[in-house]
Amino acid sequence: MGKVVNDFRLTLGGRSYVPIMIGGMGVDISTAALALEAARLGGIGHISDAMALQVSDQKFDTRHTRQKARTHAATRDSLDKTSVKFDLDELYKAQRRLVESVMARKRGPGAVFINVMEKLTMGGPLETLEVRLRGALDGGIDGITLSAGLHMHSLGLIKDHPRLRDAQIGTIISSARALKIFLRSARRIDRLPDYVVVEGPLAGGHLGFGDDWATYRLENIVGEVLEFLRGESLSIPVIAAGGIFTGGDAVRFLEQGASAVQVATRFVVTREAGLPERAKQAYFRASEEDVLVTSVSPTGYPLRMLKTSPALGSNVKPQCEPFGYALDGKGQCAYLDAWAAAPVDAAGHKGPVHDKICLCYHFSKNNCYTCGHYVYRLKDTTLRRPDGSYQLLTAQHVFEDYQFSREQHIALPEPDWIKAASAS
């Protein structure tokens, strides 16, 4: 019989893990509960620092977002957002509080990492990134995955931090060339990454490719990265990500030479994931024709999402005062221009904005159904209830299906409505 994922192990920092990493899905889709389950089961879970102030307000009853909106109320009706900035002290507090609350509850042999995105420029690209990195390290996070950018300056921002070599630090790349660029900056401070996540074109959310994304294959990119690392005599673990839907898919990459796999889409529809029920059911109902790779993100990256996302074709007024996470250092965001150019009817009503979306607002409202390519297969991983809805899964069920299943087999859950009927 063929191997299963559990026949392999990932070694990081002298510790051994089940080679399954759950990706850091924002905003708070990869919740603390989801990350903690991965750690309890011996793998690695991620939380995301996307919109940390908003997440803090929801979880800890803070008022960061409201206060920021009040501070910058004067620019609310203007497209000039150059003065809209984050309070760095408040940002640090939110980030550290979020991490500390998770790490205090961690149990089991696994680890909890945080996904930190470079493209969250927040009106001050370097200073806000430094604060988020330091807040995560001070909060006791096990590791940091640097994503959504080349991160040429990120390690330099924390070169004097006492946990620089204590925490595991890795980066997400989509090519061997991107890894070479990152390594140049890492060597300047003598701090090579502990792992590299190689994310292919079938991944969910923002993609590290251009319009030609469909011409790439994850297997080929992983092979190129492995070959490059061997040529450099570097023993950095490679973690394959994007389109890995079954345990058999994972084994294929582990046998190729990857040290682990990163998976996400199948965990979107678990009970622990942070989306509301309506969104999870939309993922289950999705067909292959519903999956869209689009340029609506103001970040400039292609975005894979469902056509049924409420964010598409909306006309929400720019929400930079309470949010502003996508503003660059000059207070600019592609959505500002798209919203300004949208037509206005005779009654003065703004028409739909089709070119871009207000990423901050729609992520805060769970209106942006980002997904991996194989999202349309989720309905095959669960059962349909008598009322037509799909049964949510537990993170443990999905994790262990990856860990122990063979080939393309997918374990289905026990019907929860039968259990409920028996209990009553």
HELIX and SHEET records of a PDB file:
HELIX    1   1 VAL A    5  ASP A    7  5                                   3    
HELIX    2   2 ALA A   32  ARG A   40  1                                   9    
HELIX    3   3 ALA A   52  PHE A   60  1                                   9    
HELIX    4   4 HIS A   64  THR A   71  1                                   8    
HELIX    5   5 ALA A   73  THR A   75  5                                   3    
HELIX    6   6 LEU A   88  MET A  103  1                                  16    
HELIX    7   7 PRO A  125  ASP A  138  1                                  14    
HELIX    8   8 SER A  154  LEU A  157  1                                   4    
HELIX    9   9 ALA A  176  ARG A  188  1                                  13    
HELIX   10  10 TRP A  213  THR A  215  5                                   3    
HELIX   11  11 LEU A  218  GLY A  231  1                                  14    
HELIX   12  12 GLY A  247  GLN A  256  1                                  10    
HELIX   13  13 THR A  265  PHE A  267  5                                   3    
HELIX   14  14 GLU A  277  ARG A  285  1                                   9    
HELIX   15  15 GLU A  288  ASP A  290  5                                   3    
HELIX   16  16 ALA A  334  ALA A  341  1                                   8    
HELIX   17  17 LEU A  359  SER A  364  1                                   6    
HELIX   18  18 HIS A  373  THR A  381  5                                   9    
HELIX   19  19 ALA A  395  PHE A  404  1                                  10    
HELIX   20  20 ASP A  416  ALA A  423  1                                   8    
SHEET    1   A 2 LEU A  10  LEU A  12  0                                        
SHEET    2   A 2 ARG A  15  TYR A  17 -1                                        
SHEET    1   B 8 ILE A  20  ILE A  22  0                                        
SHEET    2   B 8 ALA A 260  VAL A 263  1                                        
SHEET    3   B 8 VAL A 238  ALA A 241  1                                        
SHEET    4   B 8 TYR A 195  GLU A 199  1                                        
SHEET    5   B 8 GLN A 168  ILE A 173  1                                        
SHEET    6   B 8 GLY A 143  SER A 147  1                                        
SHEET    7   B 8 ALA A 111  MET A 117  1                                        
SHEET    8   B 8 ILE A  44  SER A  48  1                                        
SHEET    1   C 3 GLY A 205  HIS A 206  0                                        
SHEET    2   C 3 LEU A 303  LEU A 306 -1                                        
SHEET    3   C 3 VAL A 291  THR A 294 -1                                        
END                                                                             
